[in-house]
Amino acid sequence: MALAAEAAELMEHFLWVSPEASAVIAGQTAKRHKIEEELADIVIYALEFANITGIDVAAAVEKKMAANAAKYPVEKARGRAEKYDEL
Ligand SMILES: [Mg+2]
């Protein structure tokens, strides 16, 4: 629950903002510091969860990246936002 709350705090900085304006916001020194703090909170809670549950984060990331590569082959997915079953 804390992880979701921290993710929401990060997203608040970009709510209703275009991708272009989001990049500008992320580059503003004062905002960037707050954004970095929220991102750190998310990573801290995620790593704490991994420690408590005994999940090997590096192995889980490698496994998921391989699954994503199989689901979203570059030749089909590049430049598209559709879900894997709609490519
Ligand atoms: Mg926070």
PDB file of the backbone (N, CA, C, O) and the ligand in Angstrom, with CONECT records:
HET     MG  A 101       1
ATOM      1  N   MET A   1       0.823  -1.200   0.000  1.00  0.00           N
ATOM      2  CA  MET A   1       0.000   0.000   0.000  1.00  0.00           C
ATOM      3  C   MET A   1       0.862   1.256   0.000  1.00  0.00           C
ATOM      4  O   MET A   1       0.537   2.237  -0.669  1.00  0.00           O
ATOM      5  N   ALA A   2       1.954   1.226   0.747  1.00  0.00           N
ATOM      6  CA  ALA A   2       2.853   2.391   0.774  1.00  0.00           C
ATOM      7  C   ALA A   2       3.478   2.613  -0.599  1.00  0.00           C
ATOM      8  O   ALA A   2       3.677   3.750  -1.028  1.00  0.00           O
ATOM      9  N   LEU A   3       3.789   1.497  -1.290  1.00  0.00           N
ATOM     10  CA  LEU A   3       4.367   1.603  -2.630  1.00  0.00           C
ATOM     11  C   LEU A   3       3.392   2.304  -3.574  1.00  0.00           C
ATOM     12  O   LEU A   3       3.794   3.178  -4.342  1.00  0.00           O
ATOM     13  N   ALA A   4       2.123   1.931  -3.521  1.00  0.00           N
ATOM     14  CA  ALA A   4       1.104   2.564  -4.368  1.00  0.00           C
ATOM     15  C   ALA A   4       0.946   4.042  -4.011  1.00  0.00           C
ATOM     16  O   ALA A   4       0.787   4.885  -4.894  1.00  0.00           O
ATOM     17  N   ALA A   5       0.989   4.346  -2.730  1.00  0.00           N
ATOM     18  CA  ALA A   5       0.856   5.736  -2.296  1.00  0.00           C
ATOM     19  C   ALA A   5       2.020   6.574  -2.812  1.00  0.00           C
ATOM     20  O   ALA A   5       1.827   7.705  -3.259  1.00  0.00           O
ATOM     21  N   GLU A   6       3.225   6.017  -2.750  1.00  0.00           N
ATOM     22  CA  GLU A   6       4.389   6.750  -3.248  1.00  0.00           C
ATOM     23  C   GLU A   6       4.336   6.910  -4.768  1.00  0.00           C
ATOM     24  O   GLU A   6       4.736   7.947  -5.297  1.00  0.00           O
ATOM     25  N   ALA A   7       3.846   5.887  -5.470  1.00  0.00           N
ATOM     26  CA  ALA A   7       3.690   5.994  -6.924  1.00  0.00           C
ATOM     27  C   ALA A   7       2.703   7.111  -7.259  1.00  0.00           C
ATOM     28  O   ALA A   7       2.903   7.860  -8.215  1.00  0.00           O
ATOM     29  N   ALA A   8       1.644   7.215  -6.470  1.00  0.00           N
ATOM     30  CA  ALA A   8       0.662   8.284  -6.683  1.00  0.00           C
ATOM     31  C   ALA A   8       1.301   9.653  -6.439  1.00  0.00           C
ATOM     32  O   ALA A   8       1.021  10.609  -7.162  1.00  0.00           O
ATOM     33  N   GLU A   9       2.154   9.743  -5.426  1.00  0.00           N
ATOM     34  CA  GLU A   9       2.832  11.016  -5.151  1.00  0.00           C
ATOM     35  C   GLU A   9       3.733  11.412  -6.319  1.00  0.00           C
ATOM     36  O   GLU A   9       3.831  12.592  -6.655  1.00  0.00           O
ATOM     37  N   LEU A  10       4.388  10.437  -6.936  1.00  0.00           N
ATOM     38  CA  LEU A  10       5.208  10.740  -8.121  1.00  0.00           C
ATOM     39  C   LEU A  10       4.319  11.189  -9.280  1.00  0.00           C
ATOM     40  O   LEU A  10       4.623  12.165  -9.967  1.00  0.00           O
ATOM     41  N   MET A  11       3.226  10.470  -9.485  1.00  0.00           N
ATOM     42  CA  MET A  11       2.349  10.775 -10.617  1.00  0.00           C
ATOM     43  C   MET A  11       1.677  12.144 -10.487  1.00  0.00           C
ATOM     44  O   MET A  11       1.363  12.780 -11.493  1.00  0.00           O
ATOM     45  N   GLU A  12       1.457  12.594  -9.252  1.00  0.00           N
ATOM     46  CA  GLU A  12       0.837  13.913  -9.050  1.00  0.00           C
ATOM     47  C   GLU A  12       1.604  15.021  -9.766  1.00  0.00           C
ATOM     48  O   GLU A  12       1.010  16.000 -10.218  1.00  0.00           O
ATOM     49  N   HIS A  13       2.921  14.866  -9.869  1.00  0.00           N
ATOM     50  CA  HIS A  13       3.731  15.901 -10.523  1.00  0.00           C
ATOM     51  C   HIS A  13       3.429  16.010 -12.017  1.00  0.00           C
ATOM     52  O   HIS A  13       3.708  17.033 -12.642  1.00  0.00           O
ATOM     53  N   PHE A  14       2.855  14.942 -12.585  1.00  0.00           N
ATOM     54  CA  PHE A  14       2.659  14.900 -14.036  1.00  0.00           C
ATOM     55  C   PHE A  14       1.192  14.744 -14.438  1.00  0.00           C
ATOM     56  O   PHE A  14       0.877  14.576 -15.616  1.00  0.00           O
ATOM     57  N   LEU A  15       0.303  14.800 -13.450  1.00  0.00           N
ATOM     58  CA  LEU A  15      -1.116  14.608 -13.730  1.00  0.00           C
ATOM     59  C   LEU A  15      -1.642  15.685 -14.670  1.00  0.00           C
ATOM     60  O   LEU A  15      -1.436  16.876 -14.434  1.00  0.00           O
ATOM     61  N   TRP A  16      -2.306  15.276 -15.714  1.00  0.00           N
ATOM     62  CA  TRP A  16      -2.925  16.152 -16.717  1.00  0.00           C
ATOM     63  C   TRP A  16      -1.898  16.987 -17.479  1.00  0.00           C
ATOM     64  O   TRP A  16      -2.224  18.059 -17.990  1.00  0.00           O
ATOM     65  N   VAL A  17      -0.680  16.508 -17.557  1.00  0.00           N
ATOM     66  CA  VAL A  17       0.392  17.240 -18.242  1.00  0.00           C
ATOM     67  C   VAL A  17       0.839  16.424 -19.454  1.00  0.00           C
ATOM     68  O   VAL A  17       0.961  15.202 -19.371  1.00  0.00           O
ATOM     69  N   SER A  18       1.082  17.094 -20.571  1.00  0.00           N
ATOM     70  CA  SER A  18       1.525  16.395 -21.784  1.00  0.00           C
ATOM     71  C   SER A  18       2.929  15.813 -21.573  1.00  0.00           C
ATOM     72  O   SER A  18       3.649  16.240 -20.671  1.00  0.00           O
ATOM     73  N   PRO A  19       3.316  14.835 -22.407  1.00  0.00           N
ATOM     74  CA  PRO A  19       4.671  14.292 -22.295  1.00  0.00           C
ATOM     75  C   PRO A  19       5.737  15.386 -22.454  1.00  0.00           C
ATOM     76  O   PRO A  19       6.761  15.363 -21.771  1.00  0.00           O
ATOM     77  N   GLU A  20       5.493  16.330 -23.348  1.00  0.00           N
ATOM     78  CA  GLU A  20       6.466  17.405 -23.570  1.00  0.00           C
ATOM     79  C   GLU A  20       6.592  18.289 -22.327  1.00  0.00           C
ATOM     80  O   GLU A  20       7.700  18.618 -21.904  1.00  0.00           O
ATOM     81  N   ALA A  21       5.450  18.670 -21.747  1.00  0.00           N
ATOM     82  CA  ALA A  21       5.479  19.506 -20.539  1.00  0.00           C
ATOM     83  C   ALA A  21       6.042  18.724 -19.352  1.00  0.00           C
ATOM     84  O   ALA A  21       6.674  19.308 -18.471  1.00  0.00           O
ATOM     85  N   SER A  22       5.818  17.402 -19.322  1.00  0.00           N
ATOM     86  CA  SER A  22       6.368  16.566 -18.253  1.00  0.00           C
ATOM     87  C   SER A  22       7.893  16.604 -18.278  1.00  0.00           C
ATOM     88  O   SER A  22       8.541  16.645 -17.232  1.00  0.00           O
ATOM     89  N   ALA A  23       8.456  16.589 -19.481  1.00  0.00           N
ATOM     90  CA  ALA A  23       9.913  16.644 -19.606  1.00  0.00           C
ATOM     91  C   ALA A  23      10.442  17.974 -19.074  1.00  0.00           C
ATOM     92  O   ALA A  23      11.501  18.020 -18.448  1.00  0.00           O
ATOM     93  N   VAL A  24       9.702  19.054 -19.323  1.00  0.00           N
ATOM     94  CA  VAL A  24      10.101  20.376 -18.821  1.00  0.00           C
ATOM     95  C   VAL A  24      10.047  20.384 -17.293  1.00  0.00           C
ATOM     96  O   VAL A  24      10.968  20.863 -16.632  1.00  0.00           O
ATOM     97  N   ILE A  25       8.962  19.851 -16.745  1.00  0.00           N
ATOM     98  CA  ILE A  25       8.807  19.798 -15.281  1.00  0.00           C
ATOM     99  C   ILE A  25       9.947  19.007 -14.651  1.00  0.00           C
ATOM    100  O   ILE A  25      10.527  19.427 -13.650  1.00  0.00           O
ATOM    101  N   ALA A  26      10.261  17.866 -15.242  1.00  0.00           N
ATOM    102  CA  ALA A  26      11.327  17.006 -14.693  1.00  0.00           C
ATOM    103  C   ALA A  26      12.693  17.681 -14.749  1.00  0.00           C
ATOM    104  O   ALA A  26      13.615  17.291 -14.032  1.00  0.00           O
ATOM    105  N   GLY A  27      12.818  18.693 -15.604  1.00  0.00           N
ATOM    106  CA  GLY A  27      14.085  19.391 -15.725  1.00  0.00           C
ATOM    107  C   GLY A  27      14.217  20.601 -14.813  1.00  0.00           C
ATOM    108  O   GLY A  27      15.298  21.180 -14.705  1.00  0.00           O
ATOM    109  N   GLN A  28      13.133  20.986 -14.159  1.00  0.00           N
ATOM    110  CA  GLN A  28      13.175  22.155 -13.274  1.00  0.00           C
ATOM    111  C   GLN A  28      13.790  21.741 -11.933  1.00  0.00           C
ATOM    112  O   GLN A  28      13.327  20.792 -11.299  1.00  0.00           O
ATOM    113  N   THR A  29      14.810  22.441 -11.517  1.00  0.00           N
ATOM    114  CA  THR A  29      15.595  22.037 -10.343  1.00  0.00           C
ATOM    115  C   THR A  29      14.747  21.748  -9.106  1.00  0.00           C
ATOM    116  O   THR A  29      14.889  20.689  -8.495  1.00  0.00           O
ATOM    117  N   ALA A  30      13.880  22.664  -8.738  1.00  0.00           N
ATOM    118  CA  ALA A  30      13.089  22.491  -7.515  1.00  0.00           C
ATOM    119  C   ALA A  30      12.155  21.291  -7.630  1.00  0.00           C
ATOM    120  O   ALA A  30      12.045  20.487  -6.705  1.00  0.00           O
ATOM    121  N   LYS A  31      11.489  21.179  -8.769  1.00  0.00           N
ATOM    122  CA  LYS A  31      10.571  20.051  -8.980  1.00  0.00           C
ATOM    123  C   LYS A  31      11.346  18.744  -9.068  1.00  0.00           C
ATOM    124  O   LYS A  31      10.918  17.717  -8.539  1.00  0.00           O
ATOM    125  N   ARG A  32      12.480  18.794  -9.734  1.00  0.00           N
ATOM    126  CA  ARG A  32      13.270  17.579  -9.924  1.00  0.00           C
ATOM    127  C   ARG A  32      13.666  16.969  -8.572  1.00  0.00           C
ATOM    128  O   ARG A  32      13.658  15.748  -8.413  1.00  0.00           O
ATOM    129  N   HIS A  33      14.007  17.810  -7.617  1.00  0.00           N
ATOM    130  CA  HIS A  33      14.377  17.307  -6.287  1.00  0.00           C
ATOM    131  C   HIS A  33      13.199  16.549  -5.664  1.00  0.00           C
ATOM    132  O   HIS A  33      13.380  15.468  -5.105  1.00  0.00           O
ATOM    133  N   LYS A  34      12.003  17.113  -5.762  1.00  0.00           N
ATOM    134  CA  LYS A  34      10.820  16.437  -5.198  1.00  0.00           C
ATOM    135  C   LYS A  34      10.516  15.150  -5.956  1.00  0.00           C
ATOM    136  O   LYS A  34      10.148  14.141  -5.355  1.00  0.00           O
ATOM    137  N   ILE A  35      10.672  15.190  -7.271  1.00  0.00           N
ATOM    138  CA  ILE A  35      10.432  14.003  -8.102  1.00  0.00           C
ATOM    139  C   ILE A  35      11.436  12.905  -7.749  1.00  0.00           C
ATOM    140  O   ILE A  35      11.073  11.734  -7.648  1.00  0.00           O
ATOM    141  N   GLU A  36      12.690  13.289  -7.564  1.00  0.00           N
ATOM    142  CA  GLU A  36      13.720  12.312  -7.173  1.00  0.00           C
ATOM    143  C   GLU A  36      13.378  11.679  -5.827  1.00  0.00           C
ATOM    144  O   GLU A  36      13.566  10.478  -5.638  1.00  0.00           O
ATOM    145  N   GLU A  37      12.880  12.481  -4.900  1.00  0.00           N
ATOM    146  CA  GLU A  37      12.510  11.938  -3.588  1.00  0.00           C
ATOM    147  C   GLU A  37      11.388  10.915  -3.706  1.00  0.00           C
ATOM    148  O   GLU A  37      11.428   9.868  -3.060  1.00  0.00           O
ATOM    149  N   GLU A  38      10.389  11.215  -4.530  1.00  0.00           N
ATOM    150  CA  GLU A  38       9.274  10.261  -4.705  1.00  0.00           C
ATOM    151  C   GLU A  38       9.761   8.978  -5.370  1.00  0.00           C
ATOM    152  O   GLU A  38       9.367   7.880  -4.977  1.00  0.00           O
ATOM    153  N   LEU A  39      10.613   9.119  -6.371  1.00  0.00           N
ATOM    154  CA  LEU A  39      11.164   7.932  -7.035  1.00  0.00           C
ATOM    155  C   LEU A  39      11.973   7.098  -6.046  1.00  0.00           C
ATOM    156  O   LEU A  39      11.890   5.870  -6.052  1.00  0.00           O
ATOM    157  N   ALA A  40      12.746   7.758  -5.206  1.00  0.00           N
ATOM    158  CA  ALA A  40      13.523   7.045  -4.183  1.00  0.00           C
ATOM    159  C   ALA A  40      12.587   6.302  -3.232  1.00  0.00           C
ATOM    160  O   ALA A  40      12.852   5.155  -2.874  1.00  0.00           O
ATOM    161  N   ASP A  41      11.498   6.946  -2.822  1.00  0.00           N
ATOM    162  CA  ASP A  41      10.532   6.275  -1.942  1.00  0.00           C
ATOM    163  C   ASP A  41      10.002   4.995  -2.592  1.00  0.00           C
ATOM    164  O   ASP A  41       9.881   3.961  -1.936  1.00  0.00           O
ATOM    165  N   ILE A  42       9.688   5.076  -3.889  1.00  0.00           N
ATOM    166  CA  ILE A  42       9.153   3.912  -4.610  1.00  0.00           C
ATOM    167  C   ILE A  42      10.179   2.783  -4.627  1.00  0.00           C
ATOM    168  O   ILE A  42       9.853   1.632  -4.337  1.00  0.00           O
ATOM    169  N   VAL A  43      11.405   3.117  -4.965  1.00  0.00           N
ATOM    170  CA  VAL A  43      12.457   2.096  -5.044  1.00  0.00           C
ATOM    171  C   VAL A  43      12.714   1.485  -3.664  1.00  0.00           C
ATOM    172  O   VAL A  43      12.899   0.274  -3.541  1.00  0.00           O
ATOM    173  N   ILE A  44      12.723   2.326  -2.629  1.00  0.00           N
ATOM    174  CA  ILE A  44      12.941   1.829  -1.263  1.00  0.00           C
ATOM    175  C   ILE A  44      11.857   0.815  -0.884  1.00  0.00           C
ATOM    176  O   ILE A  44      12.164  -0.265  -0.381  1.00  0.00           O
ATOM    177  N   TYR A  45      10.599   1.164  -1.126  1.00  0.00           N
ATOM    178  CA  TYR A  45       9.510   0.234  -0.771  1.00  0.00           C
ATOM    179  C   TYR A  45       9.553  -1.032  -1.628  1.00  0.00           C
ATOM    180  O   TYR A  45       9.271  -2.123  -1.133  1.00  0.00           O
ATOM    181  N   ALA A  46       9.904  -0.894  -2.905  1.00  0.00           N
ATOM    182  CA  ALA A  46       9.976  -2.072  -3.773  1.00  0.00           C
ATOM    183  C   ALA A  46      11.095  -3.009  -3.313  1.00  0.00           C
ATOM    184  O   ALA A  46      10.924  -4.228  -3.284  1.00  0.00           O
ATOM    185  N   LEU A  47      12.242  -2.426  -2.956  1.00  0.00           N
ATOM    186  CA  LEU A  47      13.354  -3.257  -2.489  1.00  0.00           C
ATOM    187  C   LEU A  47      13.047  -3.878  -1.135  1.00  0.00           C
ATOM    188  O   LEU A  47      13.433  -5.015  -0.866  1.00  0.00           O
ATOM    189  N   GLU A  48      12.355  -3.135  -0.288  1.00  0.00           N
ATOM    190  CA  GLU A  48      11.950  -3.686   1.002  1.00  0.00           C
ATOM    191  C   GLU A  48      11.016  -4.888   0.793  1.00  0.00           C
ATOM    192  O   GLU A  48      11.137  -5.904   1.477  1.00  0.00           O
ATOM    193  N   PHE A  49      10.098  -4.757  -0.150  1.00  0.00           N
ATOM    194  CA  PHE A  49       9.188  -5.846  -0.474  1.00  0.00           C
ATOM    195  C   PHE A  49       9.967  -7.062  -0.965  1.00  0.00           C
ATOM    196  O   PHE A  49       9.693  -8.192  -0.560  1.00  0.00           O
ATOM    197  N   ALA A  50      10.945  -6.818  -1.846  1.00  0.00           N
ATOM    198  CA  ALA A  50      11.772  -7.914  -2.358  1.00  0.00           C
ATOM    199  C   ALA A  50      12.535  -8.598  -1.224  1.00  0.00           C
ATOM    200  O   ALA A  50      12.639  -9.824  -1.185  1.00  0.00           O
ATOM    201  N   ASN A  51      13.063  -7.799  -0.311  1.00  0.00           N
ATOM    202  CA  ASN A  51      13.807  -8.380   0.817  1.00  0.00           C
ATOM    203  C   ASN A  51      12.908  -9.232   1.699  1.00  0.00           C
ATOM    204  O   ASN A  51      13.284 -10.333   2.100  1.00  0.00           O
ATOM    205  N   ILE A  52      11.723  -8.720   1.998  1.00  0.00           N
ATOM    206  CA  ILE A  52      10.795  -9.443   2.876  1.00  0.00           C
ATOM    207  C   ILE A  52      10.333 -10.749   2.236  1.00  0.00           C
ATOM    208  O   ILE A  52      10.205 -11.773   2.907  1.00  0.00           O
ATOM    209  N   THR A  53      10.086 -10.696   0.926  1.00  0.00           N
ATOM    210  CA  THR A  53       9.544 -11.872   0.234  1.00  0.00           C
ATOM    211  C   THR A  53      10.631 -12.784  -0.321  1.00  0.00           C
ATOM    212  O   THR A  53      10.336 -13.875  -0.806  1.00  0.00           O
ATOM    213  N   GLY A  54      11.895 -12.343  -0.253  1.00  0.00           N
ATOM    214  CA  GLY A  54      12.987 -13.172  -0.760  1.00  0.00           C
ATOM    215  C   GLY A  54      13.062 -13.221  -2.273  1.00  0.00           C
ATOM    216  O   GLY A  54      13.598 -14.174  -2.837  1.00  0.00           O
ATOM    217  N   ILE A  55      12.532 -12.207  -2.935  1.00  0.00           N
ATOM    218  CA  ILE A  55      12.579 -12.165  -4.403  1.00  0.00           C
ATOM    219  C   ILE A  55      13.924 -11.590  -4.847  1.00  0.00           C
ATOM    220  O   ILE A  55      14.360 -10.548  -4.356  1.00  0.00           O
ATOM    221  N   ASP A  56      14.574 -12.287  -5.787  1.00  0.00           N
ATOM    222  CA  ASP A  56      15.824 -11.827  -6.384  1.00  0.00           C
ATOM    223  C   ASP A  56      15.443 -10.826  -7.473  1.00  0.00           C
ATOM    224  O   ASP A  56      14.981 -11.214  -8.547  1.00  0.00           O
ATOM    225  N   VAL A  57      15.637  -9.534  -7.191  1.00  0.00           N
ATOM    226  CA  VAL A  57      15.178  -8.480  -8.106  1.00  0.00           C
ATOM    227  C   VAL A  57      15.861  -8.585  -9.470  1.00  0.00           C
ATOM    228  O   VAL A  57      15.201  -8.483 -10.504  1.00  0.00           O
ATOM    229  N   ALA A  58      17.167  -8.788  -9.474  1.00  0.00           N
ATOM    230  CA  ALA A  58      17.891  -8.862 -10.748  1.00  0.00           C
ATOM    231  C   ALA A  58      17.367 -10.026 -11.596  1.00  0.00           C
ATOM    232  O   ALA A  58      17.158  -9.877 -12.800  1.00  0.00           O
ATOM    233  N   ALA A  59      17.159 -11.175 -10.967  1.00  0.00           N
ATOM    234  CA  ALA A  59      16.654 -12.340 -11.706  1.00  0.00           C
ATOM    235  C   ALA A  59      15.236 -12.091 -12.203  1.00  0.00           C
ATOM    236  O   ALA A  59      14.891 -12.471 -13.323  1.00  0.00           O
ATOM    237  N   ALA A  60      14.407 -11.448 -11.365  1.00  0.00           N
ATOM    238  CA  ALA A  60      13.026 -11.165 -11.754  1.00  0.00           C
ATOM    239  C   ALA A  60      12.985 -10.192 -12.932  1.00  0.00           C
ATOM    240  O   ALA A  60      12.165 -10.341 -13.838  1.00  0.00           O
ATOM    241  N   VAL A  61      13.864  -9.204 -12.915  1.00  0.00           N
ATOM    242  CA  VAL A  61      13.904  -8.226 -14.010  1.00  0.00           C
ATOM    243  C   VAL A  61      14.364  -8.900 -15.297  1.00  0.00           C
ATOM    244  O   VAL A  61      13.776  -8.677 -16.355  1.00  0.00           O
ATOM    245  N   GLU A  62      15.392  -9.709 -15.221  1.00  0.00           N
ATOM    246  CA  GLU A  62      15.876 -10.412 -16.416  1.00  0.00           C
ATOM    247  C   GLU A  62      14.792 -11.310 -16.999  1.00  0.00           C
ATOM    248  O   GLU A  62      14.589 -11.346 -18.213  1.00  0.00           O
ATOM    249  N   LYS A  63      14.093 -12.037 -16.119  1.00  0.00           N
ATOM    250  CA  LYS A  63      13.022 -12.930 -16.566  1.00  0.00           C
ATOM    251  C   LYS A  63      11.901 -12.144 -17.242  1.00  0.00           C
ATOM    252  O   LYS A  63      11.391 -12.545 -18.289  1.00  0.00           O
ATOM    253  N   LYS A  64      11.524 -11.019 -16.631  1.00  0.00           N
ATOM    254  CA  LYS A  64      10.436 -10.214 -17.176  1.00  0.00           C
ATOM    255  C   LYS A  64      10.827  -9.560 -18.496  1.00  0.00           C
ATOM    256  O   LYS A  64      10.001  -9.462 -19.404  1.00  0.00           O
ATOM    257  N   MET A  65      12.077  -9.111 -18.615  1.00  0.00           N
ATOM    258  CA  MET A  65      12.536  -8.509 -19.868  1.00  0.00           C
ATOM    259  C   MET A  65      12.504  -9.537 -21.001  1.00  0.00           C
ATOM    260  O   MET A  65      12.141  -9.211 -22.130  1.00  0.00           O
ATOM    261  N   ALA A  66      12.884 -10.768 -20.695  1.00  0.00           N
ATOM    262  CA  ALA A  66      12.843 -11.833 -21.702  1.00  0.00           C
ATOM    263  C   ALA A  66      11.402 -12.118 -22.109  1.00  0.00           C
ATOM    264  O   ALA A  66      11.113 -12.316 -23.289  1.00  0.00           O
ATOM    265  N   ALA A  67      10.495 -12.137 -21.128  1.00  0.00           N
ATOM    266  CA  ALA A  67       9.082 -12.372 -21.429  1.00  0.00           C
ATOM    267  C   ALA A  67       8.527 -11.229 -22.282  1.00  0.00           C
ATOM    268  O   ALA A  67       7.778 -11.467 -23.230  1.00  0.00           O
ATOM    269  N   ASN A  68       8.895  -9.992 -21.946  1.00  0.00           N
ATOM    270  CA  ASN A  68       8.439  -8.836 -22.729  1.00  0.00           C
ATOM    271  C   ASN A  68       8.953  -8.898 -24.164  1.00  0.00           C
ATOM    272  O   ASN A  68       8.228  -8.581 -25.106  1.00  0.00           O
ATOM    273  N   ALA A  69      10.211  -9.309 -24.320  1.00  0.00           N
ATOM    274  CA  ALA A  69      10.790  -9.400 -25.657  1.00  0.00           C
ATOM    275  C   ALA A  69      10.046 -10.438 -26.498  1.00  0.00           C
ATOM    276  O   ALA A  69       9.860 -10.255 -27.701  1.00  0.00           O
ATOM    277  N   ALA A  70       9.627 -11.517 -25.862  1.00  0.00           N
ATOM    278  CA  ALA A  70       8.878 -12.554 -26.582  1.00  0.00           C
ATOM    279  C   ALA A  70       7.464 -12.077 -26.914  1.00  0.00           C
ATOM    280  O   ALA A  70       6.926 -12.379 -27.979  1.00  0.00           O
ATOM    281  N   LYS A  71       6.873 -11.324 -25.980  1.00  0.00           N
ATOM    282  CA  LYS A  71       5.508 -10.833 -26.173  1.00  0.00           C
ATOM    283  C   LYS A  71       5.442  -9.693 -27.182  1.00  0.00           C
ATOM    284  O   LYS A  71       4.481  -9.560 -27.940  1.00  0.00           O
ATOM    285  N   TYR A  72       6.481  -8.882 -27.170  1.00  0.00           N
ATOM    286  CA  TYR A  72       6.498  -7.676 -28.003  1.00  0.00           C
ATOM    287  C   TYR A  72       7.717  -7.693 -28.921  1.00  0.00           C
ATOM    288  O   TYR A  72       8.669  -6.947 -28.693  1.00  0.00           O
ATOM    289  N   PRO A  73       7.699  -8.545 -29.970  1.00  0.00           N
ATOM    290  CA  PRO A  73       8.841  -8.590 -30.881  1.00  0.00           C
ATOM    291  C   PRO A  73       9.059  -7.209 -31.526  1.00  0.00           C
ATOM    292  O   PRO A  73       8.101  -6.542 -31.919  1.00  0.00           O
ATOM    293  N   VAL A  74      10.306  -6.799 -31.626  1.00  0.00           N
ATOM    294  CA  VAL A  74      10.638  -5.460 -32.126  1.00  0.00           C
ATOM    295  C   VAL A  74       9.978  -5.194 -33.469  1.00  0.00           C
ATOM    296  O   VAL A  74       9.435  -4.112 -33.688  1.00  0.00           O
ATOM    297  N   GLU A  75      10.017  -6.177 -34.376  1.00  0.00           N
ATOM    298  CA  GLU A  75       9.493  -5.956 -35.723  1.00  0.00           C
ATOM    299  C   GLU A  75       7.980  -5.687 -35.713  1.00  0.00           C
ATOM    300  O   GLU A  75       7.455  -5.075 -36.644  1.00  0.00           O
ATOM    301  N   LYS A  76       7.286  -6.138 -34.672  1.00  0.00           N
ATOM    302  CA  LYS A  76       5.842  -5.889 -34.578  1.00  0.00           C
ATOM    303  C   LYS A  76       5.516  -4.705 -33.689  1.00  0.00           C
ATOM    304  O   LYS A  76       4.557  -3.979 -33.951  1.00  0.00           O
ATOM    305  N   ALA A  77       6.303  -4.500 -32.638  1.00  0.00           N
ATOM    306  CA  ALA A  77       5.910  -3.559 -31.589  1.00  0.00           C
ATOM    307  C   ALA A  77       6.551  -2.177 -31.683  1.00  0.00           C
ATOM    308  O   ALA A  77       6.036  -1.232 -31.087  1.00  0.00           O
ATOM    309  N   ARG A  78       7.656  -2.029 -32.411  1.00  0.00           N
ATOM    310  CA  ARG A  78       8.360  -0.748 -32.441  1.00  0.00           C
ATOM    311  C   ARG A  78       7.423   0.395 -32.871  1.00  0.00           C
ATOM    312  O   ARG A  78       6.777   0.328 -33.917  1.00  0.00           O
ATOM    313  N   GLY A  79       7.368   1.422 -32.053  1.00  0.00           N
ATOM    314  CA  GLY A  79       6.579   2.608 -32.375  1.00  0.00           C
ATOM    315  C   GLY A  79       5.085   2.450 -32.154  1.00  0.00           C
ATOM    316  O   GLY A  79       4.311   3.336 -32.515  1.00  0.00           O
ATOM    317  N   ARG A  80       4.668   1.334 -31.564  1.00  0.00           N
ATOM    318  CA  ARG A  80       3.233   1.108 -31.349  1.00  0.00           C
ATOM    319  C   ARG A  80       2.947   0.994 -29.859  1.00  0.00           C
ATOM    320  O   ARG A  80       3.822   0.619 -29.079  1.00  0.00           O
ATOM    321  N   ALA A  81       1.722   1.317 -29.467  1.00  0.00           N
ATOM    322  CA  ALA A  81       1.360   1.293 -28.048  1.00  0.00           C
ATOM    323  C   ALA A  81       0.339   0.202 -27.728  1.00  0.00           C
ATOM    324  O   ALA A  81      -0.084   0.072 -26.579  1.00  0.00           O
ATOM    325  N   GLU A  82      -0.061  -0.585 -28.734  1.00  0.00           N
ATOM    326  CA  GLU A  82      -1.070  -1.604 -28.494  1.00  0.00           C
ATOM    327  C   GLU A  82      -0.543  -2.715 -27.590  1.00  0.00           C
ATOM    328  O   GLU A  82       0.664  -2.943 -27.499  1.00  0.00           O
ATOM    329  N   LYS A  83      -1.479  -3.405 -26.920  1.00  0.00           N
ATOM    330  CA  LYS A  83      -1.133  -4.552 -26.102  1.00  0.00           C
ATOM    331  C   LYS A  83      -0.690  -5.702 -27.012  1.00  0.00           C
ATOM    332  O   LYS A  83      -1.039  -5.738 -28.192  1.00  0.00           O
ATOM    333  N   TYR A  84       0.081  -6.640 -26.453  1.00  0.00           N
ATOM    334  CA  TYR A  84       0.676  -7.723 -27.256  1.00  0.00           C
ATOM    335  C   TYR A  84      -0.344  -8.494 -28.079  1.00  0.00           C
ATOM    336  O   TYR A  84      -0.031  -8.941 -29.182  1.00  0.00           O
ATOM    337  N   ASP A  85      -1.559  -8.658 -27.564  1.00  0.00           N
ATOM    338  CA  ASP A  85      -2.550  -9.441 -28.309  1.00  0.00           C
ATOM    339  C   ASP A  85      -3.286  -8.623 -29.363  1.00  0.00           C
ATOM    340  O   ASP A  85      -4.201  -9.119 -30.021  1.00  0.00           O
ATOM    341  N   GLU A  86      -2.880  -7.369 -29.517  1.00  0.00           N
ATOM    342  CA  GLU A  86      -3.501  -6.503 -30.524  1.00  0.00           C
ATOM    343  C   GLU A  86      -2.483  -6.056 -31.579  1.00  0.00           C
ATOM    344  O   GLU A  86      -2.799  -5.235 -32.440  1.00  0.00           O
ATOM    345  N   LEU A  87      -1.267  -6.596 -31.511  1.00  0.00           N
ATOM    346  CA  LEU A  87      -0.231  -6.190 -32.490  1.00  0.00           C
ATOM    347  C   LEU A  87      -0.481  -6.827 -33.832  1.00  0.00           C
ATOM    348  O   LEU A  87       0.281  -6.604 -34.773  1.00  0.00           O
TER     349      LEU A  87
HETATM  350 MG    MG A 101       6.747  10.325  -0.824  1.00  0.00          MG2+
END
